[in-house]
């Protein structure tokens, strides 16, 4: 019986060990599954966090996306307008080239016709005596000299053009083919005189009068108390007071003394607002004097000192007048400063030089004959 009981116990022990082995094996696989699931959950959690961050970034950039769309629309409109303007400009340039070619052709044709008419007139004028022809040539020379002198010395455009036209009419009456280049050069000199731009003294003087009216002294505003603040920052004061309560240090006492003695006043007013009535009146008198000096230099044609005076007036206006007032004043001063009182004179003596050369050749031919 004992043998059977021992055998039974051994069987039970073997079964118990096998059962434990199965239990541990199941527990192992369960732990492996849990670990794999947790790892998968972590991966999903990281992806979810990345997705949330991406959504937040997209929300922040939504406004910029809208702005980019507006910029793209504006850029498209600008490009379309540029293409349209370029097409109009190309067509306008094409028309201008056609006009230039046709005008040049007409000018050459007219010159050919003038040359033919001069040949016909030369045969008729041969009956005149050489003395009368020489006198008319001398008068042409005198008129060309007068035109050049009036323009170079006095910038008299009207008188110079009148003298050039009288000289050209005398050459027409003379009817000589060899002086046709002189007539052509006279027309070019007249064009150069017409293109010479002179500053409009009257208009600039009226602008100076307008500035004198606008620069009148402004009334003095009522006084306001200026705010006061302590020199030492708040955090330093609090720390110093704490140390003073604890130790009674020298630094704390010095800080308190400085806080009581030193103040900073905030000056929010402009220099013009702080000036009294007498100072404003003196400023107005100074600006009036400078503007009258500017007018005198304008009438004298002193370009260098004129621009220096205009710059000084602008500096005074910027310094002493508030921004809401000096904007229009500075624009008008810029217009005055932009005037050119001494433009470069063009050379209008080429017709005179050409006439003298032809007269010298004519005299040489007569002497040789």
Helices and strands as residue ranges (DSSP letters): H 2-125, H 130-154, H 157-174, G 177-179, H 180-195, H 201-214, E 228-230, H 234-246, H 250-261, E 263-265, H 271-274, H 277-300, H 303-320, H 323-337, H 350-368
